[in-house]
C-alpha cells in the first residue's frame, strides 16, 4: 500500500488520502528521496546504481524511480529534510467519516520566486500593452478631431465666399440703381427747364401783340 502511495505521489506531486495513511507515507517517501539525493551527489556510478536499486525495491516501479532520480531530485538537493507537506482537510470522508488530508512535495523556494517573477513580468507586459493601446486610441481620436475641425473650417470658408460675392453683387446693384435714379432726376429737370422756356417766349409774344 505504501509503495503504491509513493508511486502516486511521485507521478502526481500531490495526492488525497486519509490522515493516517498520509502520516505513514511521509517517512517512507522521505527516505526514498534521501536515496535519490545520495545518488545525485555521488560521483561513483556503482553507488548511483546501488541507490537506484534500493529505491526500486521499495517503490516496486521502475518508471516512478526513474522520474524521481532523473527529474524531481534536483528540487530537493538544497533541502536537508522536510520534503513533503501535509494539509488536514475539514470535511471527513463519506461513509466512515475518517479524517482526510492532502500530502504534496515541498517545492524549492527559487522555483516559486521564478514563478512570481514570471507572473509579475507578464502582468507588467499586459499593462504596457494596455497603455500602448490607449495611446494609439487617443492619437487616433485626436487625428479624427483635427480632420473634422479642418473640414469645418474649409466648409465655413466655402460658405463665406458666396456670401461675400452676394454682398458685393448687391452693393453693385444698389450703386447702379442709385446712378439710374440720378440720371432720371437729371432728365426730369432738363425736361422741366425746356418746358418753362417756351412759356416765357409765348408771354413775350403776347405782350408785343398788345
C-alpha positions as CSV (number, residue, x, y, z in Angstrom):
1,X,0.0,0.0,0.0
2,X,2.8,2.5,0.9
3,X,4.6,1.6,-2.3
4,X,1.5,2.4,-4.4
5,X,1.0,5.7,-2.5
6,X,4.7,6.6,-3.0
7,X,4.4,5.9,-6.8
8,X,1.2,8.0,-7.0
9,X,2.8,10.9,-5.1
10,X,5.9,10.8,-7.4
11,X,3.8,10.8,-10.5
12,X,1.3,13.4,-9.5
13,X,3.1,15.6,-7.0
14,X,0.0,15.7,-4.7
15,X,-2.5,13.1,-3.5
16,X,-5.5,13.0,-1.3
17,X,-5.8,10.2,1.2
18,X,-6.7,9.6,4.8
19,X,-4.7,11.4,7.5
20,X,-3.4,8.2,9.0
21,X,-2.1,7.0,5.6
22,X,-0.5,10.4,4.9
23,X,1.3,10.3,8.2
24,X,2.6,6.8,7.5
25,X,3.6,7.7,3.9
26,X,5.7,10.7,4.9
27,X,8.7,9.0,6.5
28,X,8.7,6.3,3.7
29,X,8.8,8.7,0.8
30,X,11.3,11.0,2.5
31,X,13.7,8.0,3.0
32,X,13.4,7.2,-0.7
33,X,14.1,10.9,-1.6
34,X,17.2,10.7,0.6
35,X,18.4,7.8,-1.5
36,X,17.8,9.8,-4.7
37,X,19.8,12.8,-3.2
38,X,22.7,10.5,-2.3
39,X,22.8,9.1,-5.9
40,X,22.6,12.6,-7.3
41,X,25.5,13.8,-5.2
42,X,27.6,10.7,-5.6
43,X,30.3,10.6,-8.3
44,X,30.7,6.8,-8.3
45,X,28.5,5.1,-10.9
46,X,28.3,1.9,-8.8
47,X,26.9,3.8,-5.8
48,X,24.3,5.5,-8.1
49,X,23.1,2.2,-9.4
50,X,23.0,0.8,-5.8
51,X,20.9,3.6,-4.5
52,X,18.6,3.3,-7.5
53,X,18.1,-0.4,-7.0
54,X,17.3,0.2,-3.3
55,X,14.6,2.8,-4.3
56,X,13.2,0.4,-6.9
57,X,12.9,-2.4,-4.3
58,X,10.9,-0.1,-2.1
59,X,8.7,1.5,-4.8
60,X,8.3,-1.6,-7.0
61,X,8.1,0.7,-10.1
62,X,11.0,1.5,-12.4
63,X,9.2,4.4,-14.0
64,X,8.5,6.1,-10.7
65,X,12.1,5.6,-9.6
66,X,13.4,6.9,-12.9
67,X,11.3,10.1,-12.6
68,X,12.4,10.6,-9.0
69,X,16.1,10.1,-9.7
70,X,16.2,12.0,-13.0
71,X,13.7,14.8,-12.7
72,X,12.5,15.5,-9.2
73,X,15.7,15.1,-7.2
74,X,17.1,18.5,-8.3
75,X,14.5,20.4,-6.3
76,X,15.5,18.6,-3.1
77,X,19.3,19.0,-3.3
78,X,19.4,22.2,-1.2
79,X,16.9,20.9,1.4
80,X,18.1,19.0,4.5
81,X,14.7,17.4,5.2
82,X,11.0,18.1,5.2
83,X,10.4,17.1,1.6
84,X,6.7,16.7,2.0
85,X,3.8,18.7,3.4
86,X,0.5,17.5,4.9
87,X,-2.7,19.5,4.8
88,X,-5.5,18.3,7.0
89,X,-8.9,18.7,5.3
90,X,-12.0,19.9,7.1
91,X,-14.6,17.6,5.6
92,X,-14.3,13.9,6.6
93,X,-14.8,11.0,4.1
94,X,-18.4,10.0,3.5
95,X,-19.3,6.6,4.8
96,X,-16.8,6.0,7.6
97,X,-16.2,9.7,8.5
98,X,-12.4,9.2,8.5
99,X,-10.2,12.3,8.5
100,X,-8.8,13.3,5.1
101,X,-5.6,15.1,4.2
102,X,-3.5,16.2,1.3
103,X,0.2,15.3,1.0
104,X,2.5,17.0,-1.5
105,X,6.1,17.7,-2.2
106,X,7.6,20.9,-0.9
107,X,8.8,22.9,-3.9
108,X,12.1,24.8,-4.0
109,X,11.8,28.5,-3.0
110,X,13.7,29.5,-6.1
111,X,11.2,28.0,-8.3
112,X,8.4,29.8,-6.5
113,X,10.4,33.1,-6.9
114,X,10.7,32.4,-10.6
115,X,7.0,31.8,-10.9
116,X,6.3,35.0,-9.1
117,X,8.7,36.9,-11.3
118,X,7.1,35.4,-14.4
119,X,3.7,36.5,-13.2
120,X,5.0,40.0,-12.4
121,X,6.6,40.3,-15.8
122,X,3.5,39.0,-17.5
123,X,1.3,41.5,-15.6
124,X,3.8,44.3,-16.5
125,X,3.8,43.3,-20.1
126,X,0.0,43.3,-20.1
127,X,-0.1,46.8,-18.5
128,X,2.4,48.1,-21.1
129,X,0.3,46.7,-23.9
130,X,-2.8,48.3,-22.5
131,X,-1.1,51.6,-22.1
132,X,0.2,51.4,-25.7
133,X,-3.3,50.6,-26.9
134,X,-4.7,53.6,-25.0
135,X,-2.0,55.9,-26.6
136,X,-2.9,54.6,-30.0
137,X,-6.6,55.2,-29.4
138,X,-6.0,58.7,-28.1
139,X,-3.8,59.6,-31.1
140,X,-6.5,58.3,-33.5
141,X,-9.2,60.3,-31.8
142,X,-7.0,63.4,-31.9
143,X,-6.4,62.9,-35.6
144,X,-10.1,62.4,-36.3
145,X,-10.9,65.6,-34.3
146,X,-8.3,67.6,-36.2
147,X,-9.6,66.3,-39.5
148,X,-13.2,67.2,-38.5
149,X,-12.1,70.7,-37.5
150,X,-10.2,71.2,-40.8
151,X,-13.3,70.1,-42.7
152,X,-15.5,72.5,-40.7
153,X,-13.0,75.4,-41.4
154,X,-13.0,74.6,-45.1
155,X,-16.7,74.4,-45.3
156,X,-17.1,77.7,-43.4
157,X,-14.7,79.4,-45.8
158,X,-16.6,77.9,-48.8
159,X,-19.8,79.2,-47.3
160,X,-18.3,82.6,-46.6
161,X,-17.1,83.1,-50.3
162,X,-20.6,83.0,-51.9
163,X,-22.0,85.2,-49.1
164,X,-19.3,87.8,-49.8
165,X,-19.9,87.6,-53.6
166,X,-23.6,88.0,-53.0
167,X,-23.0,91.1,-50.8
168,X,-20.7,92.6,-53.5
169,X,-23.3,92.0,-56.2
170,X,-26.0,93.6,-54.0
171,X,-23.8,96.6,-53.4
172,X,-23.2,96.9,-57.2
173,X,-26.9,96.6,-57.9
174,X,-27.6,99.4,-55.3
175,X,-25.0,101.6,-56.8
176,X,-26.4,101.0,-60.3
177,X,-29.9,101.8,-59.0
178,X,-28.7,105.0,-57.4
179,X,-27.0,106.0,-60.7
180,X,-30.1,105.3,-62.7
181,X,-32.2,107.4,-60.2
182,X,-29.7,110.3,-60.5
183,X,-29.9,110.1,-64.3
184,X,-33.7,110.0,-64.2
185,X,-33.8,113.1,-61.9
186,X,-31.4,115.0,-64.2
187,X,-33.6,114.1,-67.2
188,X,-36.7,115.3,-65.5
189,X,-35.0,118.6,-64.5
190,X,-34.0,119.1,-68.1
191,X,-37.5,118.4,-69.3
192,X,-39.0,120.9,-66.9
193,X,-36.5,123.6,-67.9
194,X,-37.3,123.1,-71.6
195,X,-41.0,123.4,-70.8
196,X,-40.6,126.6,-68.9
197,X,-38.6,128.4,-71.7
198,X,-41.4,128.3,-74.4
199,X,-43.9,129.6,-71.9
200,X,-41.8,132.7,-71.4
201,X,-41.5,133.2,-75.2
202,X,-45.2,133.0,-75.6
203,X,-45.7,135.6,-72.9
204,X,-43.3,138.0,-74.7
205,X,-45.2,137.5,-78.0
206,X,-48.5,138.2,-76.4
207,X,-47.2,141.4,-74.9
208,X,-45.8,142.6,-78.3
209,X,-49.1,141.9,-80.0
210,X,-50.9,144.0,-77.5
